[in-house]
Amino acid sequence: MTDWSTLTDACGSAEHVPGLLDRFEADPSGVWSELMDHLCPQLDTAFTASFAAIPRLAEIATAGSPETVGWVLLAAGAIAACSPGLSEPDSPLTVFSAPIAVLHDLTDRRLSQTVEPEEYVNLLQALLSFEGVEMWDRCLDGLRSGEYEVDCPYCGANVFVVVRQDDSFCCTDDYALREVQKSPLRPARTQQLDGLPRRLFTRAVADGQEGLAHGLRYVFGRAACPDCQTDFAVAEQVVTGWTP
């Protein structure tokens, strides 16, 4: 039995969290923002009560409607992304491995049924969070907006990496406001992908997310800085520039 009085959330004592979870179960869309304000503000900070809530979130998802499941996975995925990695002693991913396995299974099934690309990216990141995959459980966001901002590893210029179905390029000026000098991106060949990049690409293709699969080849491809012409791996600079 969880002693919530010994745990904390963003506002202090977590004694109120069981009641908050009850209200969330009854009205997921209406209470989601309040729940995250307490358990995972800005979707990047978690507390002892956040991780302790994972078993209850798994129960709510298991018994809930498809809409409820979507809200739960979004919440639980954000919390899991804040967890220390599996290699850390007493990682919440290990302590709460059973409910996380339930959430992972629900996410895996929902992915194959999801058509909307934005929801798909959210779910894919949640899946990686439940597996303890670091960085890329956060760094796929640029695939939704079609843009990453990275630094050139040689001259330090701020480079916009723009990934679109009809036009993929990089530039160092604000391309939304005026015509700019563009440098082409070089997508990774399918056969060049391995490890996590290949897994993500293969999954996106299997789930009918051709646009996302297209973008993944560019994210794990290469670019040349428009200012100094230095060639660099896009994914490496995405990870280098990532801050929690």
C-alpha positions as CSV (number, residue, x, y, z in Angstrom):
1,M,0.0,0.0,0.0
2,T,1.5,3.3,-1.0
3,D,1.9,5.9,1.8
4,W,1.3,9.0,-0.3
5,S,2.0,11.3,2.7
6,T,5.7,10.4,2.4
7,L,5.8,11.3,-1.3
8,T,6.0,14.6,-3.1
9,D,4.7,16.1,-6.3
10,A,5.3,19.5,-7.9
11,C,3.3,21.2,-5.1
12,G,4.6,19.4,-2.1
13,S,2.9,16.6,-0.2
14,A,1.3,14.0,-2.5
15,E,-1.5,13.1,-0.1
16,H,-4.0,14.5,-2.6
17,V,-2.7,12.4,-5.6
18,P,-5.0,9.4,-5.2
19,G,-8.0,11.7,-5.4
20,L,-6.5,13.5,-8.4
21,L,-6.1,10.1,-10.1
22,D,-9.7,9.2,-9.3
23,R,-10.8,12.5,-11.0
24,F,-8.5,11.8,-13.9
25,E,-10.1,8.3,-14.4
26,A,-13.5,9.9,-14.5
27,D,-12.6,12.7,-16.9
28,P,-9.2,12.1,-18.6
29,S,-9.3,15.0,-21.1
30,G,-10.6,17.5,-18.5
31,V,-8.2,16.6,-15.7
32,W,-5.1,15.7,-17.8
33,S,-3.5,19.2,-17.6
34,E,-4.0,19.4,-13.8
35,L,-2.6,15.9,-13.4
36,M,0.5,16.8,-15.4
37,D,0.9,20.1,-13.5
38,H,1.3,18.0,-10.4
39,L,3.1,14.9,-11.6
40,C,5.1,16.0,-14.7
41,P,5.1,19.8,-15.2
42,Q,6.3,20.9,-18.7
43,L,6.5,17.2,-19.5
44,D,10.1,17.2,-18.3
45,T,10.1,16.9,-14.5
46,A,8.9,14.0,-12.3
47,F,8.7,13.4,-8.6
48,T,8.4,10.4,-6.2
49,A,4.6,10.6,-6.5
50,S,4.9,10.6,-10.3
51,F,6.5,7.2,-10.4
52,A,4.3,5.9,-7.6
53,A,1.3,6.8,-9.8
54,I,2.4,4.5,-12.6
55,P,0.6,1.3,-11.3
56,R,-2.6,3.2,-11.0
57,L,-2.2,4.7,-14.5
58,A,-1.8,1.2,-15.8
59,E,-5.0,0.1,-14.1
60,I,-6.9,3.1,-15.5
61,A,-5.6,2.3,-19.0
62,T,-6.4,-1.4,-18.8
63,A,-10.0,-0.7,-17.8
64,G,-10.5,2.5,-19.8
65,S,-12.0,3.4,-23.2
66,P,-9.7,4.0,-26.2
67,E,-9.9,7.7,-25.5
68,T,-8.9,7.2,-21.9
69,V,-6.0,5.0,-23.0
70,G,-4.6,7.7,-25.2
71,W,-4.5,10.2,-22.3
72,V,-3.0,7.7,-19.9
73,L,-0.2,6.8,-22.3
74,L,0.6,10.4,-22.9
75,A,0.9,11.0,-19.2
76,A,2.7,7.8,-18.3
77,G,5.1,8.1,-21.2
78,A,6.1,11.6,-20.1
79,I,6.7,10.4,-16.5
80,A,8.7,7.4,-17.7
81,A,10.9,9.6,-19.9
82,C,12.0,11.4,-16.7
83,S,13.1,8.2,-15.0
84,P,16.8,7.4,-14.4
85,G,17.9,4.8,-16.9
86,L,17.7,1.1,-16.4
87,S,21.4,0.9,-15.4
88,E,20.7,3.2,-12.4
89,P,20.1,1.5,-9.0
90,D,16.4,1.5,-8.1
91,S,15.4,3.0,-11.4
92,P,11.6,3.4,-11.4
93,L,11.6,1.6,-14.7
94,T,12.8,-1.5,-12.8
95,V,10.8,-0.9,-9.6
96,F,7.6,-0.5,-11.5
97,S,8.5,-2.9,-14.3
98,A,5.2,-4.8,-14.2
99,P,2.8,-1.9,-14.8
100,I,5.3,-0.4,-17.2
101,A,5.1,-3.7,-19.2
102,V,1.3,-3.3,-19.3
103,L,1.6,0.3,-20.6
104,H,4.2,-0.8,-23.1
105,D,1.9,-3.5,-24.5
106,L,-1.0,-1.0,-24.7
107,T,1.2,1.5,-26.5
108,D,2.6,-1.2,-28.9
109,R,-1.0,-2.2,-29.9
110,R,-2.2,1.4,-30.2
111,L,0.6,2.4,-32.5
112,S,-0.5,0.0,-35.2
113,Q,-4.0,1.5,-35.0
114,T,-3.0,5.1,-35.1
115,V,-3.4,7.2,-38.3
116,E,-2.7,10.7,-37.1
117,P,1.1,11.4,-37.4
118,E,1.3,13.7,-34.3
119,E,-0.3,11.1,-32.1
120,Y,1.9,8.4,-33.6
121,V,5.1,10.3,-32.7
122,N,3.8,10.8,-29.2
123,L,3.1,7.1,-28.8
124,L,6.4,6.1,-30.4
125,Q,8.2,8.3,-27.9
126,A,6.2,6.8,-25.0
127,L,7.1,3.3,-26.2
128,L,10.8,4.2,-26.1
129,S,10.3,5.8,-22.7
130,F,8.8,2.5,-21.3
131,E,11.8,0.7,-22.7
132,G,14.3,3.0,-21.1
133,V,15.6,4.3,-24.4
134,E,17.1,7.7,-23.6
135,M,17.3,10.8,-25.8
136,W,15.1,9.5,-28.7
137,D,12.2,9.2,-26.4
138,R,12.2,13.0,-26.5
139,C,14.1,13.8,-29.7
140,L,11.5,12.6,-32.3
141,D,9.5,15.8,-31.7
142,G,11.0,17.5,-34.7
143,L,9.4,15.0,-36.9
144,R,6.0,16.5,-36.0
145,S,7.0,20.1,-36.7
146,G,9.2,19.1,-39.6
147,E,12.2,21.0,-38.2
148,Y,15.2,20.6,-36.0
149,E,17.6,23.3,-34.8
150,V,21.2,22.1,-34.4
151,D,24.6,23.7,-34.1
152,C,27.3,23.1,-36.8
153,P,30.0,21.0,-35.1
154,Y,32.7,23.1,-36.7
155,C,31.7,26.8,-36.9
156,G,28.9,26.7,-34.3
157,A,26.3,28.3,-36.7
158,N,22.7,27.6,-35.8
159,V,21.4,25.4,-38.5
160,F,17.7,24.8,-39.3
161,V,17.2,21.2,-40.6
162,V,13.9,21.1,-42.4
163,V,12.4,17.7,-43.1
164,R,9.3,17.8,-45.4
165,Q,7.8,15.4,-47.9
166,D,8.3,17.8,-50.8
167,D,11.4,19.8,-49.7
168,S,14.1,18.8,-47.2
169,F,17.1,21.1,-46.7
170,C,19.1,23.0,-44.1
171,C,19.9,26.7,-43.8
172,T,21.2,29.2,-41.3
173,D,18.6,31.9,-41.8
174,D,14.9,32.1,-40.9
175,Y,13.5,30.4,-44.0
176,A,9.9,31.2,-42.9
177,L,10.5,35.0,-43.4
178,R,12.5,35.2,-46.6
179,E,14.3,33.4,-49.3
180,V,17.5,31.8,-47.9
181,Q,20.5,29.9,-49.1
182,K,19.6,26.2,-48.8
183,S,21.9,23.2,-48.6
184,P,20.5,19.8,-49.5
185,L,20.2,17.0,-46.9
186,R,21.4,13.5,-47.7
187,P,19.0,10.9,-46.4
188,A,20.4,7.6,-45.0
189,R,19.8,4.7,-47.4
190,T,17.5,2.1,-46.0
191,Q,20.3,-0.5,-46.0
192,Q,22.5,1.9,-44.0
193,L,20.1,2.1,-41.1
194,D,20.8,-0.3,-38.2
195,G,20.0,-0.5,-34.5
196,L,17.3,1.9,-33.2
197,P,17.1,3.9,-36.5
198,R,16.3,0.8,-38.5
199,R,13.8,-0.3,-35.9
200,L,12.0,3.0,-36.0
201,F,12.0,3.1,-39.8
202,T,10.8,-0.4,-40.1
203,R,8.0,0.2,-37.6
204,A,6.8,3.3,-39.2
205,V,6.7,1.6,-42.6
206,A,4.8,-1.4,-41.2
207,D,2.3,1.0,-39.5
208,G,1.6,2.9,-42.7
209,Q,3.4,6.0,-41.5
210,E,5.3,6.7,-44.8
211,G,5.8,10.4,-44.0
212,L,7.4,9.6,-40.7
213,A,9.6,6.9,-42.3
214,H,10.6,9.5,-44.9
215,G,11.6,11.9,-42.2
216,L,13.5,9.3,-40.2
217,R,15.9,8.7,-43.1
218,Y,16.8,12.4,-43.1
219,V,17.1,12.7,-39.3
220,F,19.6,9.8,-39.4
221,G,21.2,11.1,-42.6
222,R,23.8,13.8,-43.2
223,A,23.9,17.5,-43.8
224,A,26.4,20.2,-44.8
225,C,26.6,23.5,-42.9
226,P,25.5,26.2,-45.4
227,D,28.1,28.6,-43.9
228,C,31.3,26.5,-43.7
229,Q,30.3,23.4,-45.7
230,T,31.2,21.0,-42.9
231,D,29.6,17.7,-43.3
232,F,27.9,16.3,-40.2
233,A,25.5,13.6,-39.0
234,V,22.1,15.2,-38.3
235,A,21.2,12.8,-35.5
236,E,24.5,13.3,-33.7
237,Q,23.9,17.1,-33.5
238,V,20.3,16.6,-32.5
239,V,21.5,14.6,-29.5
240,T,24.4,16.9,-28.7
241,G,22.0,19.9,-28.6
242,W,19.3,18.1,-26.6
243,T,18.7,19.5,-23.1
244,P,16.3,18.1,-20.5
